[in-house]
Amino acid sequence: MIKVFIQSIYPAPYRVGVFNKINESENIEVDVVFEQENGDNRNREWFEKNIKFNNIILKEKDSIKTYKDKIKNIKKYDVVLAYDYSSSKSMKLMLKCLINKKPYLINCDGAIIKPNFIKDCIKRFFIKRATACLANGKSAKDYFLRYGAKEENIYIHKFSSLYEKDILKEPLNKKQKEKLRKELDLNYERIYLTIGSFTHRKGFDNLIEAINKVDSKNEYFVFIGGGEEIENYNQKIKEYKINNIKIIDFKKKEELFKYYDASDVFVFPSVTETQGLVTIEAMMTGLPVVAIGEMGTADVMQGDNGGFMVKHDAEEFSAKVLALLS
């Protein structure tokens, strides 16, 4: 039996799905530690409850004590995976592995390089000593190489929140879309969809700026997410007198898919996203995507295949949105 120790920040659905699958293997036993119960300004309902492996969430004295015992006895595990390797707890874990000569793997779901001498030194120390580096695409691979990983130790994995059953064989036809729009109370000629937590880094305020510059009388823009910036968005919409934006609070995955199916174009304005899983979900339904090209989404879209990659510029963003109106 191979014993695997995994440390991750919180039980995100896509992470739990991967860990569940690993744990299903006959000869593998998984112990997972989540540093937080939730976080990242996300709705609590987003976090996965269907956990099928041994796990600890660090929130009470008992769980912290159990965690410390596991770290103390890290030698009993065959391999350690620091899934979110950049946290302080993960660094302590990797240091423990190095002291005990225990192999560890690190994962990167996408990366934006921001040079910083001290942080770069720390990253280089842990990355070049990892047994293997798991990268979700070219940007993550380049990130690992920058910080001293050997190319033969980097393994590419397809990072997604989708299962095969989620993927449509073909997009909905016009009649099916009309029926779904009626169900969702979105009876408009064209629908532009954007999804994400309403935080400054997601760039939805820039999208509102772009919509304000576009002549879009027959188009409707649907924002789904919820979060701390919602009042600012509403204020901006009111200030610009925009009447074709609908803001919707958090929706679960099953409900979200209905909105993907009912829409015509997906818009993703985030400039700090390492990949953006929602862009993959949008393309799964056949939607063209407009996204900022300064992040890991470029690995998925491969240039302008499936939509437009644009610079972080409201004018260009508006122009590409306008181009897709036709």
C-alpha positions in Angstrom: 0.0 0.0 0.0 1.4 3.4 -1.0 0.7 6.1 1.6 0.3 9.6 0.2 0.2 12.8 2.3 -1.4 15.8 0.6 -1.6 19.4 1.9 -3.9 21.9 0.2 -5.4 25.3 1.2 -9.1 24.5 1.2 -11.5 21.9 -0.2 -12.2 23.4 -3.6 -14.4 21.1 -5.8 -11.8 20.4 -8.4 -9.2 19.6 -5.8 -11.5 17.2 -3.9 -12.4 15.5 -7.2 -8.8 14.8 -7.9 -8.0 13.6 -4.4 -11.2 11.3 -4.4 -10.0 9.8 -7.6 -6.5 9.1 -6.3 -7.9 7.5 -3.2 -10.1 5.1 -5.3 -6.9 3.3 -6.4 -6.6 -0.1 -4.8 -3.0 0.3 -3.7 -3.1 4.0 -2.6 -4.2 5.4 0.7 -4.6 9.2 0.9 -4.4 11.5 3.9 -5.3 15.1 3.1 -4.8 18.2 5.2 -6.8 21.4 4.4 -5.3 24.5 5.9 -8.7 26.3 5.9 -12.3 25.3 5.8 -13.1 28.0 3.2 -11.7 31.2 2.0 -10.8 33.4 -1.0 -14.0 35.4 -0.6 -16.0 32.5 -2.1 -19.5 31.5 -1.1 -19.4 28.7 1.5 -21.7 26.6 -0.7 -19.0 26.5 -3.3 -16.7 24.3 -1.2 -17.0 20.5 -1.7 -18.6 18.4 1.0 -18.4 15.1 -0.8 -15.0 14.0 0.6 -14.2 10.3 0.3 -10.7 10.2 1.8 -9.1 10.7 5.2 -8.9 14.4 5.8 -8.3 17.1 8.4 -9.4 20.7 8.3 -7.2 22.9 10.5 -9.7 24.9 12.6 -9.7 23.5 16.1 -7.1 22.4 18.7 -7.8 18.6 18.1 -7.3 18.9 14.4 -4.1 21.0 14.8 -2.7 18.4 17.2 -3.5 15.6 14.8 -1.8 17.5 12.0 1.3 18.1 14.1 1.5 14.4 14.9 1.3 13.5 11.2 4.0 16.0 10.3 6.2 14.6 13.1 5.8 11.1 11.6 6.1 12.2 8.0 8.6 9.3 7.4 5.7 6.8 7.4 4.4 8.2 4.1 5.9 7.2 0.8 5.3 10.5 -0.9 4.2 14.0 0.0 2.3 16.4 -2.3 2.3 20.1 -1.5 -0.7 20.9 -3.7 -0.6 24.6 -2.8 3.1 24.8 -2.2 3.4 28.6 -1.7 1.7 28.8 1.7 3.8 29.1 4.9 2.5 25.8 6.2 3.4 24.0 2.9 6.9 25.5 3.1 7.3 24.1 6.7 6.1 20.7 5.3 8.6 20.7 2.5 11.4 21.7 4.9 10.4 18.7 7.1 10.6 16.5 4.0 14.1 17.7 3.1 15.3 17.1 6.7 13.8 13.6 6.7 15.0 12.9 3.1 11.3 12.3 2.1 10.4 12.9 -1.6 7.9 15.7 -2.2 5.9 16.8 -5.2 4.7 20.4 -5.8 1.8 21.5 -8.0 1.1 24.7 -9.9 -2.3 25.3 -11.4 -1.0 28.3 -13.3 1.3 31.1 -12.4 1.9 34.8 -12.9 5.6 35.7 -12.4 6.1 38.9 -10.3 9.8 39.2 -9.6 10.7 39.7 -5.9 14.2 39.0 -4.7 13.4 37.4 -1.4 10.3 35.5 -2.6 12.3 34.3 -5.7 15.0 32.9 -3.5 12.5 31.0 -1.4 10.7 29.6 -4.5 14.0 28.5 -6.0 15.0 26.7 -2.8 11.9 24.5 -2.7 11.2 24.1 -6.4 14.7 23.0 -7.5 14.7 20.4 -4.7 11.2 18.9 -5.5 11.1 15.3 -6.8 8.5 16.3 -9.3 6.7 19.4 -10.4 3.1 19.1 -11.6 2.2 21.9 -14.1 -1.2 22.7 -15.7 0.3 24.1 -18.9 3.1 26.1 -20.5 2.9 29.1 -18.2 3.3 26.8 -15.1 6.1 24.9 -16.8 8.0 28.1 -17.6 7.4 29.2 -14.0 9.0 26.0 -12.7 11.9 26.3 -15.1 12.5 29.9 -14.0 12.9 28.7 -10.5 15.4 25.9 -11.1 13.3 22.8 -11.8 14.7 20.3 -14.3 12.6 19.9 -17.4 12.6 16.1 -17.0 11.0 16.5 -13.5 8.1 18.6 -14.8 4.8 16.7 -15.6 2.0 18.4 -17.5 -1.6 17.7 -16.3 -4.9 19.0 -17.7 -6.4 21.3 -15.1 -10.1 21.4 -15.2 -13.3 21.4 -13.1 -15.2 19.2 -15.6 -16.0 15.5 -15.8 -16.7 13.8 -19.1 -20.4 13.7 -18.4 -20.4 17.6 -18.2 -19.1 18.1 -21.7 -21.8 18.8 -24.4 -21.5 16.9 -27.7 -22.7 20.0 -29.5 -24.1 23.4 -28.4 -27.8 23.9 -28.0 -29.8 25.0 -31.0 -31.8 28.2 -31.2 -35.0 26.6 -30.1 -33.4 24.9 -27.1 -31.7 28.2 -26.1 -35.0 30.1 -26.3 -36.7 27.6 -24.0 -33.8 27.8 -21.5 -33.8 31.6 -21.6 -37.5 31.7 -20.8 -36.9 29.4 -17.8 -34.1 31.7 -16.6 -36.1 34.9 -17.3 -33.4 36.0 -19.8 -35.5 36.9 -22.9 -33.0 38.8 -24.9 -31.6 38.6 -28.4 -27.9 38.1 -27.3 -26.5 37.2 -23.9 -23.0 37.8 -22.7 -22.1 35.9 -19.6 -19.3 36.4 -17.0 -18.8 34.4 -13.8 -16.5 34.8 -10.8 -16.3 36.1 -7.3 -17.1 39.9 -7.1 -13.6 41.0 -6.0 -11.4 43.7 -7.4 -8.9 41.3 -8.9 -11.5 39.7 -11.1 -11.8 42.9 -13.2 -15.6 43.2 -13.5 -15.3 46.9 -12.9 -13.2 47.1 -16.1 -15.9 45.0 -17.9 -18.5 47.6 -16.9 -16.3 50.3 -18.3 -16.1 48.3 -21.6 -19.8 47.8 -21.8 -20.3 51.5 -21.3 -18.2 52.1 -24.4 -20.1 49.6 -26.6 -23.4 50.3 -28.4 -25.2 47.2 -27.2 -28.9 47.9 -27.2 -29.9 44.4 -28.2 -27.4 42.7 -26.0 -27.6 41.7 -22.3 -24.8 41.1 -19.9 -25.2 38.7 -17.0 -22.7 38.8 -14.1 -22.9 35.8 -11.8 -20.8 35.5 -8.6 -21.5 37.6 -5.5 -19.0 39.2 -3.2 -17.6 42.3 -1.6 -17.6 44.5 -4.7 -21.2 44.1 -5.6 -22.3 47.6 -4.2 -19.5 49.2 -6.2 -20.6 47.5 -9.4 -24.2 48.6 -8.8 -23.0 52.2 -8.2 -21.1 52.2 -11.4 -24.0 50.7 -13.4 -26.3 53.4 -12.0 -23.7 56.2 -12.6 -23.3 55.2 -16.3 -27.1 54.6 -16.7 -26.5 51.1 -18.1 -29.7 49.2 -18.2 -28.6 45.9 -19.9 -26.6 44.3 -17.0 -28.1 41.8 -14.7 -26.2 40.9 -11.5 -26.9 37.4 -10.0 -25.7 36.0 -6.8 -23.7 32.7 -6.4 -25.1 29.7 -8.3 -24.1 26.0 -7.8 -22.4 24.2 -10.7 -25.5 22.5 -12.0 -27.4 25.8 -12.2 -24.4 27.6 -13.7 -24.4 25.2 -16.7 -27.9 26.4 -17.6 -26.6 29.9 -17.9 -23.7 28.8 -20.1 -26.1 27.0 -22.3 -28.4 30.0 -22.6 -25.6 32.4 -23.5 -23.9 33.4 -26.7 -20.5 34.8 -25.6 -18.4 34.4 -22.4 -16.4 37.4 -21.2 -13.6 36.9 -18.7 -12.0 40.2 -17.6 -9.7 39.0 -14.8 -6.0 40.1 -15.0 -4.7 38.2 -12.1 -6.1 34.7 -12.8 -3.7 31.8 -13.1 -6.0 30.0 -15.5 -9.7 30.6 -15.0 -11.6 27.3 -14.9 -14.8 29.1 -16.0 -13.3 29.7 -19.4 -13.0 26.0 -19.9 -16.5 25.5 -18.7 -17.7 28.1 -21.2 -15.8 26.5 -24.1 -17.3 23.2 -23.0 -20.7 24.6 -24.2 -19.3 26.0 -27.4 -19.2 29.6 -26.3 -16.6 32.0 -27.8 -14.5 33.7 -25.1 -13.1 37.2 -24.7 -10.3 37.1 -22.1 -7.3 39.0 -20.9 -4.2 37.5 -22.4 -1.9 38.2 -19.5 -2.7 35.0 -17.6 -2.8 31.2 -17.8 -6.0 31.3 -20.0 -3.6 31.7 -22.9 -2.6 28.0 -22.4 -6.2 26.9 -22.8 -7.3 29.2 -25.7 -4.0 28.8 -27.6 -4.0 32.3 -29.1 -7.4 33.3 -30.6 -8.7 29.8 -31.0 -12.2 29.8 -29.5 -12.4 33.6 -29.0 -10.2 36.6 -28.4 -7.2 37.1 -26.2 -6.7 40.8 -25.5 -4.4 43.1 -23.5 -5.3 44.7 -20.2 -6.9 47.7 -22.0 -10.5 48.8 -21.8 -10.5 50.2 -25.4 -9.2 46.9 -26.9 -11.5 44.9 -24.6 -14.5 46.9 -25.8 -13.4 46.5 -29.4 -13.2 42.7 -29.2 -16.6 42.5 -27.4 -18.0 44.7 -30.2 -16.5 42.4 -32.8 -18.3 39.4 -31.4 -21.6 41.3 -31.5 -21.6 40.6 -35.2 
